[in-house]
């Protein structure tokens, strides 16, 4: 795609009042983005009506600087790409969705957008320590098995999923809700850099786009669309992760959910999905077997309870639900000093996490 063609697509994206549906009408009529702008403006009205035709006749604000910014961004590295509908590298799985994006801006490997096997891993922005651990460990095992992990770069489960995939040496793709010249949340700047080097950052929004609220649920359709299935790790009943799961179901993709404590608000979304027919997941093998994926590595992954290692007596007494220190002391019979010392050891090796209110929760046995 040359500069003139890129400018045609960018103008289509930036013209106020021209959404994806209208843009596809124009593309179907005029054949290409350049064809739209080369056409007689009177023919625009026949296609999309008078008000939208008037909008098409006006150059977007700061048009010259917008095109210069795009070209400068692309020139900054060979791993930066702009892929439009009809481009050979446009992901086939996204073409199968009801609302494919007009353009994808990509920082990283284009090959990451054509995975033979990919799973979305999504969940709460405020997970329990156990939930974050599940996301990280499941994603690492998926990556080690050759599965591309797809998520949304958000805080919490998304970030843990990307970290796990990177640790597993596999590919991970992050769909973001801003322009690719911004990182949101900003604390994930280093993570975004590593994802670009071991997968791809992807956005349907032009450079400079800020983190606007409507863009986040729109982004979820791309996370679901690029994958054969979606794993929800933890989610409250009003979580955006349930939007991703619903979209995956509507696209005919599989939905998986990890169950949790009946007392945890962060587990209620997963339990609701399971009641609606999502596959209950206790181990990575449950996912691999359901999707009949032939993996490139060992198919033996972690379980949701981490029961692949010997039991520690204190962890066995804790179970997997959040527990107050008094209740734990009653259950174990340990004196306060001994109990606190053991909990500190387990916390330092990642087996126990601390929760608000002085409670603790087992993450895995160790």
Buried (B, 14 or more C-beta within 10 A) or exposed (E): BEEEBBBBBBBBBBBEEBEBEBBBBBBEBBEBBBEBBEBEEEBBBEBBEEEBBEBBEEEBEEBEEBBEBBBEBBEEEEBBBBBBBEBEEBBEBBEEBEBBBBBBBBBBBBEBBBBEBBBBBBBBBBBBBBBBBBBBBBBBBBBBBBBBBBBBBBBBBBBBBBBBBBBBEBBBBBBBBBBBBBBBBEEBEEBBEBBBEBBBBBBBBBBBBEBEEEBBEBBBBBBBBBBBBBBBBBBBEEBBBBBBBBBBBEBEBBBBBBBBBEEBBBBBBBBBBBEEEBBBBEBBBBBBEBBEBEBEBEBBBBBBBBEEEEEBEBBEBBBBBBBEBEEBBEEBEBEEEEBEEBBEBBBEEEBBBEBEEEBBBBBBBB
